[in-house]
């Protein structure tokens, strides 16, 4: 990361942060480090670049945010100490790690639901499949139903379907496929 100036713009709401970032990035040659959502609906936009560019970007965003009445505070640190950059970089790493962890959890959940397909290829014993399906959460059944592209039920119907309806449609799908 470039160790030049650090600009911080804290606003009320995520939409205001997006607007502040847009104005700042368009007004000067700065880089967006990220947005940090804090408590109480406050969001901090973090910028970096040379001192004059960061000051110009922060001032441009500050003027607009005052007009919109959502500015909390704006500040420029000319040449932050390396410890300050360490804090900023650590926040970025944590945010990326959390996003990756959430993606992995979602993929694992989908994989667990899709394993139902391989329970018993001949499906002579519907009771075993029914028990397996009924032990799943409704959201898992909806995910499975969407991935199977069921013919008898639309995606909108899947979204609002009860558990028993989803179980019946999935069993019907496997019966048709194996016949």
Secondary structure as UniProt FT lines:
FT   STRAND          5..12
FT   HELIX           14..27
FT   STRAND          31..37
FT   HELIX           39..41
FT   STRAND          42..49
FT   HELIX           51..67
FT   TURN            68..69
FT   STRAND          71..77
FT   TURN            78..79
FT   HELIX           82..114
FT   HELIX           115..118
FT   TURN            121..122
FT   HELIX           126..134
FT   HELIX           138..148
FT   HELIX           155..160
FT   HELIX           163..178
//
